[in-house]
Amino acid sequence: MPAYKDKAKGTWYASFYFENWTGKKEKKMKRGFKTKREALEWERTFLQQQTADLDMTFESFVALYAADMKGRIKENTYITRRLLDRAVVVQGNPRVYKALRDQLAAVLGELRRIEAGGDVGDELLATIDLISVTLGGMKED
């Protein structure tokens, strides 16, 4: 299917006919793509979603599922599910990193001193292990 150039706006648009779920032909148009490739990609993805194609990518399937479920569940549930799907990437600040590393090292030293002093509980040992693993996983910048 072709994509067309909107000469007045300088953008691309996709315009095509497809059969909806009832078998009726409908016209679909979407405007405002910066490149022809984006317009064709959107058209291909749209047609895959409409035909329930088994060759669609997992990302396309998840987007289709999320759009379908949005109307069926409460807004907070939808937001929670969408947030659980996202990977959280924290950009570190070197000054904060160094302060946190120093504080964790001080806490670990104090906990090890307490541990050496005598009988300690399992919770304290688990905390010591957790801090040791955290400190070991922190990389120098």
Order of alpha helices (4+ residues) and beta strands (2+ residues): beta-beta-beta-alpha-alpha-alpha-alpha-alpha
